């Protein structure tokens, strides 16, 4: 397999867990940037600050794979065929043309068409997933089973996508198909023992990464964690705007939730190491 492009970041560890980060990137190719309504709008739905939030994974010897390319260029957690992962529910596309709030991302007549979407998939989607699959193969040579932990975050309240405020921890297992039930139970138990709310297979059951890579019979157990942003960063009470979003990462504010995240990933390692 050819080397990953430099915008795919891989930090290798030998523990039986991979943390995937498909939505933390903010890089937009220069030739595309002028087509967006604004750079801020193009980056508005980023999963902000997860690299900092999960940096404790270094001490756990956990592999991290992330793309620095913005999800507005291509969403590395959507079905590459373009099929909706949540039929009947509002969501964004493989190459989004609106924000989560329904705002147009592109200037008039500047949206990508099918041929360009296919190029973006080949250029930006495929290398990220090839890197993930390469790390899965490497760790499977070391361990009889591994966990792919797909890390995400989202603003707590987005009426266009869901009613009310999300729980702090939104665990997705593709309705149990992506991992052994023991893993889901172990992760949920850490959440239940905290001061934070949680749900399993609620609004977010897992995206393409969880559904595509989860193969419990083959030793690969995938689980998605969608965090409501308020658990680790201050969310504005007013409508988010360029003036107030994103708020800065505050280590002290994030510390309580970060402690639970570490317990969750320790539980993932323990699960994978049970023969």
N, C-alpha and C positions, 0 to 999 in steps of 0.2 A: 504494500500500500504506500502511495506517495505521502510525503510529509504534509502535515496540515498547514494551511496558510497562517501567516503571523497573527491574523485577527482571531484565530481560534486559540484560546489560551488553555493549555493543559498543564496542571500541576499534579504530577504523579505521586501516588502513595501506594503502599502495599496492603492496607486494610481492605476487607472485602466490601467496600462501599464506594460508589461514585456519586458525587453531588454534581448534578447538571444544572446549568444556568443559561437558559436560552433567551432570556428577556432582560438582561442587565446591560446590554450594549447600548451605547449612544452614538456610535460612529455611523455617519451617512456619507456615502461616496460623493465627492464634490460635484460630479456631473448630474447627480440627482437632487442635490440640496435646493437648487433654485426653483424646482418644480413644486416644492411644498409651500403651503400657505405661510408657515413660519417654522424656523428650527425648533422653537419651544414646543409648538403643537406636535411636531413630528416625534418629539421625545417625551411627550406628556405621559404616556402610558408605560413608560419604562418601569421595570421592577427595581426601584431605587434602593441602593446601598446594600444589596445582598452580599456583595463581595466582602464588605466590612463586617456585616452581621455574622457571616459564617467563617470568618478568618481563623477561628479556633480549630477548624478542620486540619490545619497544618499539624497541630499537636496530636491529632488522632490518626495521622498517617493516611488520611482519606484523599482520594483522587478527586480533583475538581476540573470540570470541563465547562468552559463558557465561551460564548461568542461575543465579540465587541461590536458586532453589527446591530444596529437598531432594529427592533421588531417592526418599525414602520417600513423598512426596506423589504424585509421578508420575516414572517413569523415562523421561527424554527420549531414551534410546538403545535402547528396545525397540520392536518392531513395534506400531504403534498399534492394529492389529486384535486384538492379544492373542495372536497366534500365536507359538510359541516359535522363537527364532532358532537354537536348538541342540536339535532334537528328540532325545528319548531321554536328554538330559543334564539334571542338576539346574540350575535357574536361577531367577531371580526374575521376577515379573510386571510388567506395565505399571504397576500400582499395587501394589507389593509388600505382602504380608501377613506375611512372615517376613524375618529377616535372612539373610545368607549362611550363617550357622551354623544356621539353622533355628529360631531363637527367634521367638515370636509378637511382631509389632510392635504389634498392637492389643489393647486390653482385650476381654474376651468380648463377642461380638455387636456390636462396633463397627467391623468391617471395612467398607470401601466396597463397595456393590453396583453392578450394571451401570450404573444411571442416573447414579450419582455418578461413576463412572469416566469416563463419557462427558462429563460436565461438566468434570472435571479435565483431560481431554484437550483440550477446547476452550479452557479457561482458561489452562493452563500448558504443555501439550505443543506445541500448534499455534503459539503466538506465538514460541517459541524457534526452531522450524524455519522459520517464515516469515522470521525475522531472518537465519538462516543462508542461506536461499535468496536473500534480498535482497542479501547481501554477495557471494554467488557471482555474481549477475547484474551487480553493480557492477564486480567485478574482471574478469569476462569481457569487459566493454567496454574494459578496459585491456590485457588479455593474451589471447593465443590459447589458452592453457591455464593452469590453476591447480591447486593442490593443497589439498584439505581434509584437514587433519591432526587426527584425533579423539584428544584427549588424555585418558588415564585412568590410574588406579593402583588397586592392590588389595593386600591383605595377602598375603604370600608363600606362606602355608600356610593353606588352608581345606579340610580333608578332605572336606567335604560337596560341594564343587564340583570338586575336582581332586586327583589323587594327588601326593604329595610337594610339593616347593617349586618354584614357578614360576621360569623364567629371569628375569633382570633386565629384559630388553627382550622384550616379546611383540608382534610385528608382525603386524597383520591386514590382509589384502587381499581377503577373501572368496574365498579360493583363486584369486587372480589376476584375478578379474572386476572389481574396483573400481578398479584402476590399471594403468598400463603396467608390464610387468616391469622396465623400466629403473629405475623409481622404487623398487620393492621392493628391487632389487639395490643401489641407491645407499644406501638407508637401512640395509640389513643390513650393508653393507660398513663403515659407520661404527661399527656395534655390534661387528662382528667384530674391528675394529682396536683395540678398547678392552679393559679388564680385566674387563668385564662379560659375562655370558652372554646369549644371545639365541635366539629361534626365530621362524620365519616361518610363519604359519597353523597354530599349535599349538592349544592349548586355546581361545584367543581369536582367531577369524578376522575379527572385525569385527562391530559391532552394527548397529543400524538406520541410523545416520548414514552409516557406510561403505557399507553395502549399498544404501541408498536413493539417496544422492547420487553415488556413484561412477559416472561415465559417461565412460570414456576416449575413446570415439568423439566425444563432445560436448565434449571439452576439460576435463572435470572429473575429476581423479584423486584418489580418496579412499583414505586409509590410516589404520589405527588403531594407536595405540601404548599398550599396557597395561604400565605399569611395576609391577614388584614393589616394594612400599614400602621394603623393606630397602635398596634402592639409594640412597635419598635421605633416609630418616628411620630412627631407631632403632626397631626392632620389639621388643616385649617377648618374652622367652623363655617367660614364663608365659602362660596363657590371657588374652586381652584382656578388660579390664573397665573400668568407669567410672574406676577409680583409675589405670589405666596407659595408656589409649588415648583420643585420639591423643597421641603424644609430640609435643613442641614441634618447630617447624621450626628446624633448625640449618643456617645458611648454609654453615659450614665442612664439615659432614658431607655436605651435598648437592653441594658444589662439583665433585667428580670426575664424577659422573653428569650434572650440569648442563652441564659442558663438552661431553660427548658429545651431549647434546640440542641444544646450539647447533650443533654440526657437522651433525647430522641435518637441522635446519631450513635451514641454509645449503645443504645438498645438495638439499633440496626446492625451494628457490628456483632453484638452478642448473638442475635438471631442468625446471622450468616455463619457464625463459627460453630453453631450447634450441629453436630453430625447426625 
